[in-house]
Amino acid sequence: MAAGGYGRYRAVIFAAMFVGYTLYYFNRKTFSFVMPAVMAEVPLGKDELGLITSSQSAAYAISKFISGVLSDQMSARWLFSSGLLMVGLVNVVFSWSSTVMAFAGLWFLNGLAQGLGWPPCGKILRKWFEPSQFGTWWAILSTSMNLAGGLGPIVAALVSLNYDWRMTLSFSGFICVVVSFVCLVLIKNEPSDVGLPNIEQGAKKGKKGSASDNSTLTELLLSPYLWVLSTGYLVVFGVKTCCTDWGQLFLIQERGQSMLVGSSYMSALEIGGLVGSIAAGYLSDRAVARVGLSSYGNPRHALLLSMMAGMCVSMFLFRVTVTGDSPKLWILTLGAVFGFSSYGPIALFGVIANESAPANLCGTSHAIVALMANVGGFLAGLPFSTIAKHYSWATAFWVAEITCTGSTVAFFLLRNIRTKMGRIPRKAD
């Protein structure tokens, strides 16, 4: 009966989070979806467009870090639902606006609200799923972004056939508001909220809890493994961003490929990434089920390192073998392989940061490594393009390739260090 209870609640909670986060991501991109229609009504130059989109990106990076910390201090379902409510309200008000400063200010608020979405999801997944299931469901939930990103432009285009952009934003915002209340009702923080035993033994036993549950923020920050993960995530996310942001230009400007090939490469990369995320979660969960989690090393490391090596190899082949005469199929294959090899580690770094931290600080742990990933994303912007400006795109990609290879080797050498973050029990000290 208990197993049936778990299954029913897991299905309902996961479905609510999946729908909720799909709406989070769709409403993060609504301005991009309706941008041509907005520009036809409100005169916006490249600087104004950059200001609006950058304001959201900056707010999102800040908010996601703060949300990760907050998810350890307050109800995750309230955090998730409140953020979705705020996203919906901001979109509705945005549809009433007509000035650049109003657009930028409201999209900054949208970014702040967006950051409240993912960290609570990680917290709730850890509470409701076994360690041997955690990675798979984390990866499947992350595909809600691919779903929203893929179907979003089509949905927005269909709606715009009968309504203007203001109605499109108002309608999507209203749906967010309604679904936020549904999520608040359906999502439960942990099994004990509905009378079921918690998955993590000793996580809420009253007395004084386990040593790991009593870990402080200082003890978490002093864990070397946290910074090993953070550095690896910074490099992987930065290199992935280099390829998604600049790979198309490299193909067109330096390799003489058409715009169609460039855009097809991007699509292949995203499709490979979708498959890679799910494969990384499922295969690494099987490894965890086989050997379990311990204080030293992690069963997910083997797959993580294999995929990072795949990133290095596919980048090398992309830089060296692609010419103006290269078959389109070869270029698309390299894009799909890179997407598979890069999105997999991105999913795994989040999973490992969450499951290796003390239960009371898992949101904070994920927030720290995610913040470092955002630093990597920043480095993939202006610094990377500056190298290309002074040398070439090929040289810039060579630097990214060497950085990724060095990070992979370093992670391999450190793969068996203590991975259990937080306080070390005396008998293990």
Disulfide bonds with the S-S distance in Angstrom:
none
